Amino acid sequence: MELNKENFEEISDKILNQSEADEIEVRITHNDTALTRYANSQIHQNIGRKDTKLAIRAIFGKKIGSASTNSLNEDSIENCLDKAEKIARNQRSDPDFKGLPDRKEPVDKEGVFLERTAEYSPDERAEKVKDIIDLAKEDGIDRVYGAFKTEASKLFIANSHGVKRCADLTTANLTTSVIADWDNDQGFGWGEMCSADVAEIDHLSVGKRAVDKGLNNLNPKKMDEGEYDVILEPLAVKDLLVYLDMMGFSAKSVQEKRSFMNGKFGEQIMDERVNIHDDVSDIDMVGYPFDYEGVPKKKVDIIKDGVANEVVYDSYTAGREDEKESTGHALPMPSPMSPLAMNLLMDTGTYSLDEMIEETKKGILVTRFNYCNPVHPVKGILTGLTRDGTWLVEDGEIKHPIKNLRFTQNLIEAFDSIEGIGEERELFAMGYFPAYFAAPALKISDFKFTGTTEF
């Protein structure tokens, strides 16, 4: 079967006509993923995977059942529908469920689809990886790791209320990690880049960033725990935005009273220069123009001029409140994480990274964070480790690398203690779902480091 909108519509129409449910939702996703992995400066894996999935949500009154299959033959489709309806009939009624969404206005933006990304070949990926490996070898590094992924995806949604949406999306993501071995010591470095257009992936820039960090991260010194000014590169800021999103930017977390936004709407909780919004139509963003219920994604100003302003909704959480509508942020249902801001951007400022360093009397420069975990979502407290390049900054200069530190920080306080926001931002993939974050560099005062490491 050809995997196009017309065939998906034919499948959904048949399901909608055959179903005995009061309401029905059909979701078809297709992912064509190609990945080149490399380790120890050698390509060790090249894979391609095509996966098509049909998911059906059936509703009888307020009873909901879901089933899925990755086969689109007639028997599998009928069996999937039968399972969804049987599950629904045997469920308890959910009094908060107000029904599937109705068809809304047309979407403002199509999915960003580039043929050159969709058709990028294994040889082309291998050539770029070889360039990175050769670049590292010129500096004596023979331990280069990473992955170069290109993906073409399609999302189709239809329901019994007239919703019928289809969009295509391409993404390319390159990550490079290096280990510089020198005199019984190791220096770690990281580079990363993401775009809908594979032609915009500057592989040499990614490789050089990782190599430079690795070479400049040798012989790290131990740093005492304590509060320090920090300069966070965009990748580190992205890590913080991911957890702000999961801990507080969802209507579900607010309704369940586990969000740091609870009781704070209309109050200034962060520095007035902080603007964080979800907007798939932004020029710096990629993503589907509608959510997994077929609702067009709206721009949501979550933090506006430092004020706790609003959160994202799917149809279920909107139905729990009077006069609320979905903002188009549903995940594939059922999902305990839905809704979720999946196209999050933080506004830029006026500082370059060099200026942040030059204006720092004593602080720490951080490449990225790792092993992060929420400690207290209601207070917005997160813990994690620095990774792949951490340096002491003194009197406006980078002095020397330091061993990784554990932080335990109230993120609301951190974003209220911003001294500078970078003038440029970078796009990163979350790593699961088609979710993307665009983040600038930040300089933050009194960031809390609560532990030390030996690496």
N, C-alpha and C positions, 0 to 999 in steps of 0.2 A: 504494500500500500504506500502511495506517495504521501508524505507527511506535510500536508499543506492545509490552509484554512478551510478550503472547500470540503476536504475529506473529514476534517475535525467537525465541521458543521453537520455533515451527514451523520456522523456517529452520534453527536449530541441530540440531533433531531429525533433519531430513532429511540434513544434512551428516554427522552422527554415524552414521546408518544406512547412508549410501552409501559412507563412507570405507573404504578398505582398510588404513589405517594401524593400527599397534598402539595408538597413542594419538592423540587429536585434541583441539584446543582451538579454540573459536569465540569471537571477540570482535567485538561490534557496538557502535559508538559513533555517537551522533547529536548534533550541535551546531547550535543555532539561535542565531546571533550577530547582534546589531544594534549598530551603532557610529555615533556622531556625532562627527566631527572638526571642529575649528575652528582657524583661524590668522588672525593679523592682525585679531583681533576680529570675524571672520566665520565662520559655518558654511560650510565648503567641501566637505564630503562627508558623505553619509548612506548607509550601506550595510546591507544585510541578507543574511545567508548561511546557508543550511541545507545541512549536509553530513552524509551518512551513510556510514560506512565499515565494511566487513566484512573482518576479518583472520582467517586460518586458520593454525594451527600443526599440522603433521603430523609424527608421529614413527614411524620404523621402527627398532626396537631402540634404539640411541642416536644415530641419524641424525635430524637435525631440519631441517625445511624450512618456510618461511613465505611466504605470498602474501596480497595484499589487493586489494580492489576497492571502488569507491564506487557500484556499481550492485547492486541487490538483485533484479534479474530472474533468472529460472531459469538462463538460459544463462551469465550472469556468475558466478553462484554455483558452478555446475558447473565452469566454467573455472578459477575461483580454487582450488577444491579440487584439481583436476587439477594445477595448477601447484605447489601446496604439496607434494603427494605426489611429483611428479617431482623437485623440488628436494631433498626429503628423501632419496630413493633414491640420489641422486648425491652426497650429502655424505659426509664422513668421520665415523666414529663419534666422539662426544664422551664420553670415559670419565668425566668429572665429572657428566654428566647422570644424575640418579636418577629421572627421570619427572615427569610433571605432578602437581600437588598433588591430594590427595583432598579430598572435601567435609569441611569443618570445621563447628564449631558455628555456629548462626545469628549474624548480625551484631548488635551491641548497639545500633546507631543507624542510622536510615534517612538517606539523603541529604537535605540541607536544600533543599526545593523550595518556592518562594513564587510563586503564580500572578501576583501583581502585578509581580514582577520579570520573569517569562517574557512577560507581555503588555504590558510598558511600551512605549509608542508613540514613534515618531519625534517627534511634536509635544511629548510630555512631556519628552523629552530636550532638544529645542530650547529649550523654555521655561526649563529650568534653566540651560542654557548662556547664554541671553540675560541671565538674572539676573546671572551671573558677569561677563559683558562689561559690563553696565550698572554693576555695582559698581566695576569697574576704571575705567570712564570718569569716575565721580564723583571719582576721585583723579588724573585726567589721564592715565591709561594707556590707550592704544589698540592695544596689541600683546599680545593674549591668545591663548594656544595651549593645545591639550589634546585630550582625547578622553573621551567618556562611553560606556561599553560595558555592555550588558546581555546575558546569555547564559543559555540553558537547555540543559542537557546530559543525555544518558542514556548509561549504561554497562551493557552486558549481557555476561556471561561464562558460557560453558558448556564442559564437557569430558567426556571419555569415562569419568571416574572419578566422575561424579554431581554435579559442581559445576554449579550453575545459580543465577546471581545477577543482579539487575537493580536499578539505583538511578538516581534523578533528582537533579539539582543545578542550582541557579540562583546566579548571581553578578552583581554590579554593581560596576563600577570606574570612578572618575572621577579624572582627572589634569588639573591646570591649571598652566601655566607662563606667567609674565608677564615682559615686558621693559619696564622703566620708563626712558624716554628723558628726560634732564634736563640741559640745559646741556652738550651734547656728551658726555654720559656715559650709561652704561646700568647699570641695576640688575636683577638676575635673581632671580626668586622661584618657589617651587614649592609646590603643595598636592596631596594625594592621599588618597583614601578608598576602602575596599573593604568589601563586605558581601554576604551571601547575599540580603538584603532591600533592595531599592532604596529603600524608604521610610526606611532608616537612613542613606542618603547625604545628609549635610548639605552641600549644594552651596555655600551661602553661606559656611559655615565654611571649606571648601576654597578658595574664591575669595579670601576675606579673608586667609587665611594666605599665599597666593601674592602678593597685592598688598602686604601689609605687608612681606614679605621683600624684594620688589622695590624698594619705596620706601626701605627701610632699608639697602639694599645699594649705594647710589650712592656714587661717589667712594671706592672701596676703596683702602687703602694696602698697599704691599708689605710682606710679613713675611719675615724671614729663616728659612731652614730650620733645623731643630733639634728638640729634644724639648720637648713642651708638654703640660700637662694639657689634655684635651679633654672637652667636653660634647657627646655625640652624641645628636641627636634620634632618635626611634624609627625613622624611615626610614633613617638612616645605620646604625643597629644591624641593621636588617633586611638591609642590603647585606652586612654582615660575616657574619651567620648563613647567608646563601645560600652564601657561599664556604667557611665552616666545614663546611657540609653536603656540598658537592661535594668538598672536599679530604679529609674524614676520617670522616664519619658512616656510611659504607657498608661492609658486610661485604666487598664486592668490593675496595675500596681497602685494607682491612686484609689480605685474603688475598694481594693483589698487592704488599704491603709498600710502599705509597705513601701511607699515612695517618699523620697525626701521632698517632693513637691507638695505633699499633703499639708493643708493649712497655710501654705505660703503663696498661693496664687495672688497676684497683684502686689507682692512684696519684692523689693530688691534683695536678691540673695547672692548675687555675684557682682563683680566689677561692672560698672555701667558700659564699658566697652565690649562686653561679652554679648554676642548675638549668635545663637545656635538655632538653626531651623532645618526642617526636612523639606526638600524641594527637588524633585526629580527633574524639573524643567530647567534648573540652573545650568548654565553653560559648562560648568566644571563637573557636572554629575552625569552618571549613567544609571540606567535601570529601566524596568518596565513602567509604562505610564499609568498603569492601573494595578490594583492589588489582586490577591488570590481569590477574591469574591467578585472581581470585575468592576469594582468601584474606582473611578478616576482618582488618582492621588492628588490631594490638595497640598499647597504649601502650608506648613504649620510652623509658626514662630514660637518655638518652645521657650527659649530664653530671649527676651527682647530688651535690649539696653540693660541687661543684668537682672531684669524682672522675670519671676516665674510666671509665664504667660498662659500656656496651654499645652496639652499633650495630644498624642495620636490615638485615634479610635478605629476599631473595626465595627461591623454592623451589630455584633453581639454586645460589646461594651457601650455602644451608643444607645442601644435599646434599654439599657439599665438606667438611663438618665432621661429626664424630660427635655424635649426640644433639642436633642443632640443627634447629629448625623455622623455616619462613618466618614473619616478623613481619607479613607483609601489606604489603610495600613494593615490589612488582614494578612496573616500568614496562611499557608495551606491548612485548612481546618480538618480535623480538630488539632489544636496546638496550644500547649500551656503557655507559650511565649507570646501569643497573639493578643493585641496588636504590637507592632514593633516599627520604630522609625528606621527605614532601610536606606534612606538617601540623605544622610545627615551632613550638614556643612556648618563650619564655624567661620564667621566673617574675619577677614584679614585686618591688620593694623598698619603701622607705619615703620616698624623696625626691621632691619636686616638681622640675620643671625650674628654677623660680625659686630654690629652695633650693640646687641645684647651682651656679647662677650666683653666688649670694650668698656661697658658701663658697669661691669660686675667687679666689686672689690674682692669678694670671696664667694665662690659658689661651685656648683657641679653641673657639668654638661652631660646630658643623657641622650643616647641614641634611641633606645626603645626600652619597653618594659616586657616582662615575661612572668609566667606563673602567677597571674593576677587572680585574686578572689575577693568577693565582697565580704566585709567584716560586719557591717551594720548598714543595710540598705536604707533604712529610714533616716539615718544620719548621713548617708552617702560616704561611708568610710570604706576604703579599698586598701588592700595590701598586695605587694608584688615585689619583683626584683628588677634591678637594672640589668641590661644585657647588651652585649656586642659593641661595647665602646662607652666608657664612662670616664670623665676627666675632671680634675681639679682646675678651677679657674681662679686666678688671683691677680689683682691689680690690672684687670683688663686683658689678661693673657692666659692661654691654655698652658698650664705648668707641666702636668704629667698625668698619665693614666692612673686610675684608682681601681681597686678591687670592687666587685659588684656589691651593692647595698640593698637591703630590704627596706621598703617604705611602708608605712601605715599612715594613711592620710585621709582626712575629711576632704573630699573633692569639692564640696561647696565652698569650704573655707579657702581651698587652693585657688579656685576660680574667682574668688573675691580678693585674692592677694596678688593679682596679676600686675606686673610692672611693665610689660611690653608684649605686643602681639605682632607676629611676623607679617611681613608685607606680601608674602606669597603663601599659597597652600598647595598641598599635594593630595592626590587621590589614592585611596587604599581600599582593598577588598576586605570585608570582614572575615571571610574564610568559610562561612556557611550561609545558605540562602544567597540570592543575588542582592547582597547588602553592601553599600559603599559609603565611605566616609572621606570628606575633604577637610584637612586640618592644616593650620599654620603652626609655626613654632611659637612657643610661649616662654616668657620669663616670669617666674613665680617666686615670691619671697617666702621664707620660713617653711619650706617643704620638709616634712618629718621623715627622717630615716631612723628606723628602729632596730636595725640589725646589720651585721657585717658578714662577709663570706671569705672564703680562702681562694676564690678564683676571680 
